[in-house]
Amino acid sequence: MALLLKGFSDETVDTGEVEIGYSVGPDNGPTLLLAHGVTSRRDSFLSVLDVLTAKYRVVTMDQRGHGYSGHPGEYGREDHARDINFILENVCDAPTILWGHSMGGANSVGVAINPPSQLKALVLEDAAVFPRVRPPSASNSPTMSMFQISLDLIDADATVEEAAARFREAYPNWPDYIYGWKAESILQMDADILRNVIGGTSSFSPGDPAETLARIKCPVLLMQADPTAGGILADDFLAEVVPDSDDWTVVKIEGAGHNIHREHSELLLSVVLPWLETQSGA
C-alpha cells in the first residue's frame, strides 16, 4: 500500500497516545499542514501537491484510524485535535497554515479554538462543521453513499482488487488512479469510524457551530462545495454559522462536489493560492 508521494520523507511519530504517520515535502517556503477527510489518508491531496510544494513546505498526516497511523479506538474531535497539535508543535515547528478537508476541517476547528502558537491561519475545505445532528445537505449527500459502500467492502473482507472494482462500478468518472488508491485507503482505516459516521454518532462535529466558529481568532478561508453537486454545507446553514468578521473569507466553488481539491483542482487553486499568499507572503 505505497503512498503516492514523490519527493517527501515518510515518518512516524508516537504522540504518547497513538502513532501518527506523516510526510514532509521539500523546504520551499512557509509551512502548510494538510489534514484529510474520512476514508482518505495523507496522499489524498495528490492533485494539488505539485503546485503547493513549489512555494510551501508541505506536511501531510494520516489522522488516527486512517492510513499508516494507529487505531486507538478514540476518534472524537478533541482526540484528533491533540494529534494535529502534536504535529504542529513537534513536526511543523514554525508558523503554519492548517488546511482541513471534511472531517479534517472539523478536526482543524478543534485545533483553532484553542490553538498552539504555531497556528497562523486556517483553510476549511467543505468542512464538516455541522452540529451533532447533521443537516439534510450532509446526511443525504453522495459522500454518505460512498461511506456505506466503503463499510460494506470492509465488512466483506474485500481485497484491494475487489474494492477497486466496486468503486469503478459505482463511480465510473473518477480518475483512473483513484480506484486502487481509495480501495487501499478504506481497507487501512478503522471501520468503527465509518460505523459512527453512518450511524450519526460521530463526534467530529463542533457542538453549536456558530458558537464554536466564533471562537476562532485567526484568518480563515472556507471553501464551500456546491450543495447541488454533492457539497455538504448548505447556503442557509453557512449564513447562520459563519461569523461576521473580517477574518473570515467564504468562497463557494460553483459546480464542485465535496472533494474540491481532487475533482476541481484548478478552480480550488485559483481561490486558495492568492489567499495563502496574503497570509504567508509566499
C-alpha positions in Angstrom: 0.0 0.0 0.0 2.6 2.5 -1.1 1.9 6.2 -0.7 1.5 8.3 -3.9 4.0 10.9 -2.7 7.2 11.8 -4.5 10.0 14.0 -3.0 8.5 13.6 0.5 10.2 12.0 3.5 7.8 9.5 5.2 7.9 9.4 9.0 6.1 8.1 12.1 5.9 9.7 15.5 4.5 8.5 18.8 2.4 11.2 20.4 2.1 9.3 23.7 -1.4 8.3 22.7 -1.0 7.0 19.2 1.5 6.6 16.4 0.9 9.2 13.6 2.2 8.7 10.1 3.2 11.9 8.3 5.3 13.0 5.3 7.3 16.2 4.8 8.0 17.8 1.4 10.9 20.0 0.4 11.6 23.2 2.3 10.4 25.6 -0.4 8.7 28.2 1.8 6.2 28.7 4.6 4.8 25.6 6.3 1.4 24.2 5.2 -0.2 21.3 7.1 -2.8 19.1 5.3 -5.5 17.1 7.2 -7.6 14.7 5.0 -11.2 13.6 5.4 -12.8 10.3 6.3 -11.8 7.3 4.1 -8.6 9.1 2.9 -5.0 9.4 4.0 -2.1 11.8 3.8 -1.7 11.5 0.0 -5.3 12.5 -0.7 -4.1 16.0 -1.8 -2.1 14.5 -4.7 -3.7 16.5 -7.4 -2.6 19.9 -5.9 0.7 18.8 -4.3 3.0 19.8 -7.2 1.6 23.3 -7.1 1.7 23.6 -3.3 5.2 22.2 -2.9 6.6 24.7 -5.3 6.1 27.5 -2.8 5.5 25.8 0.6 7.0 23.3 2.9 4.1 20.8 2.9 3.5 18.5 5.8 0.7 16.0 5.4 -0.5 13.5 8.0 -2.6 10.4 8.4 -5.2 11.1 11.0 -5.7 8.5 13.7 -7.6 5.5 12.4 -6.5 6.1 8.8 -3.6 5.2 6.6 -0.4 4.3 8.5 -1.5 5.9 11.8 -2.6 3.8 14.7 -6.2 2.7 15.6 -6.6 3.7 19.2 -10.4 3.4 19.2 -11.0 7.0 20.3 -12.0 9.3 17.5 -13.6 12.4 18.9 -12.8 15.8 17.6 -10.7 16.6 20.7 -8.7 13.3 20.1 -7.9 14.3 16.5 -7.1 17.9 17.6 -4.5 16.7 20.0 -2.8 14.7 17.3 -2.8 17.7 14.9 -1.5 19.9 17.7 1.4 17.5 18.3 2.3 17.6 14.6 2.1 21.4 14.6 4.3 21.8 17.6 6.8 18.9 17.0 7.0 18.5 13.2 5.9 21.8 11.7 7.6 23.8 14.5 7.1 27.0 12.6 4.2 29.4 11.8 1.8 27.1 9.9 -1.3 27.4 7.8 -3.6 24.4 8.6 -5.8 23.1 5.8 -8.5 20.6 6.7 -10.9 18.8 4.3 -14.3 17.5 5.5 -13.6 15.6 8.8 -10.1 17.1 8.7 -11.8 20.5 8.6 -13.9 19.8 11.7 -10.8 18.5 13.5 -8.9 21.6 12.4 -11.6 23.7 14.0 -10.9 21.8 17.2 -7.3 23.0 17.0 -8.1 26.6 16.1 -10.4 27.2 19.1 -7.5 26.6 21.4 -4.5 27.0 19.1 -0.8 26.4 19.7 1.4 29.3 18.9 2.4 27.7 15.5 -1.1 28.1 14.0 -1.1 31.1 11.7 -4.3 30.7 9.6 -6.9 28.1 8.7 -8.3 26.7 5.4 -11.5 24.8 5.7 -12.5 22.8 2.5 -16.2 21.8 2.7 -15.5 21.1 6.3 -17.9 19.0 8.5 -18.7 21.9 10.8 -22.4 21.0 11.2 -23.9 20.2 14.6 -24.3 16.8 16.2 -27.4 16.2 14.2 -26.4 16.5 10.6 -28.5 18.7 8.3 -30.1 17.1 5.2 -27.4 18.5 3.0 -24.8 16.3 4.7 -26.9 13.3 5.6 -28.2 12.9 2.0 -25.1 13.7 0.2 -23.3 11.4 -2.3 -20.5 11.2 0.2 -22.7 9.2 2.6 -23.4 6.7 -0.1 -19.7 6.2 -0.7 -19.2 5.7 3.0 -21.7 2.9 3.0 -20.1 1.2 0.1 -16.8 1.5 1.8 -18.1 0.0 5.1 -19.7 -2.9 3.1 -16.4 -3.6 1.5 -14.5 -3.6 4.8 -17.2 -5.9 6.4 -17.0 -8.3 3.5 -13.2 -8.5 3.9 -12.8 -7.4 0.3 -9.4 -7.4 -1.3 -7.9 -4.3 -2.8 -8.7 -5.6 -6.3 -12.4 -6.3 -5.3 -12.8 -3.0 -3.6 -11.3 -1.1 -6.6 -13.7 -2.9 -9.0 -16.7 -1.9 -6.8 -15.6 1.7 -6.8 -15.1 1.6 -10.5 -18.6 0.3 -11.0 -20.1 2.9 -8.7 -18.1 5.9 -9.8 -17.0 5.4 -13.5 -15.9 9.1 -13.9 -13.3 9.1 -11.2 -9.6 9.5 -12.3 -8.2 6.0 -13.0 -5.7 6.1 -10.2 -8.3 6.8 -7.6 -9.9 3.3 -7.6 -6.9 1.4 -6.3 -5.9 4.3 -4.0 -9.4 4.5 -2.5 -9.6 0.8 -2.1 -6.2 0.8 -0.2 -7.3 3.7 1.9 -10.6 2.3 3.2 -9.0 -1.1 3.9 -6.4 0.6 6.0 -8.9 2.5 8.2 -10.7 1.6 11.4 -14.2 0.6 10.3 -15.6 1.9 13.6 -15.1 5.4 12.3 -17.4 4.7 9.3 -19.9 3.0 11.5 -20.1 6.1 13.7 -20.4 8.5 10.8 -23.1 6.4 9.0 -24.9 5.9 12.3 -24.9 9.6 13.1 -22.8 9.1 16.3 -19.5 10.5 15.2 -18.1 13.3 17.3 -16.2 15.3 14.7 -18.9 17.9 14.8 -18.3 21.1 16.8 -21.4 21.2 19.0 -23.0 24.5 18.3 -21.3 25.6 15.1 -22.0 29.3 15.4 -20.6 29.5 18.9 -17.6 27.3 18.0 -16.6 29.1 14.9 -16.9 32.5 16.7 -14.1 31.3 19.0 -11.5 31.1 16.1 -9.3 34.2 16.2 -7.0 33.6 13.2 -7.7 34.3 9.5 -10.0 31.6 7.9 -10.7 30.7 4.3 -13.8 28.5 4.0 -14.2 26.9 0.6 -17.7 25.7 0.2 -18.5 22.9 -2.3 -21.7 23.3 -4.3 -24.6 21.6 -2.5 -26.3 20.8 -5.8 -23.1 18.9 -6.8 -22.6 17.0 -3.6 -21.3 19.6 -1.2 -22.2 19.1 2.5 -22.7 22.7 3.5 -25.9 24.4 2.5 -26.0 28.1 1.8 -28.6 28.9 4.5 -26.7 26.9 7.1 -23.5 28.7 6.4 -25.3 32.1 6.6 -26.3 31.2 10.1 -23.0 29.9 11.5 -20.1 31.8 9.8 -19.0 34.8 12.0 -19.5 38.3 10.6 -15.8 39.0 10.8 -13.1 40.4 8.5 -11.0 37.3 9.5 -13.4 35.1 7.6 -13.5 34.6 3.8 -16.1 32.3 2.4 -16.0 31.3 -1.3 -18.4 28.9 -2.9 -16.9 26.8 -5.7 -19.8 26.6 -8.1 -20.3 23.1 -9.7 -17.7 21.4 -7.4 -18.6 18.4 -5.3 -17.4 17.7 -1.8 -13.9 16.7 -2.7 -12.9 20.0 -4.3 -9.2 19.6 -4.3 -9.3 16.3 -6.3 -12.3 16.9 -8.6 -11.9 20.7 -9.3 -8.3 21.4 -8.5 -7.9 24.3 -10.9 -10.9 26.1 -9.5 -9.7 25.5 -6.0 -6.2 26.7 -6.6 -7.5 29.9 -8.2 -9.1 30.7 -4.9 -6.7 29.2 -2.3 -3.3 30.3 -3.8 -3.9 34.1 -3.7 -5.3 33.7 -0.2 -2.4 31.7 1.0 0.0 34.3 -0.3 -1.7 37.1 1.6 -1.3 35.0 4.8 2.2 33.7 4.3 4.0 36.1 1.9 5.0 33.1 -0.2 
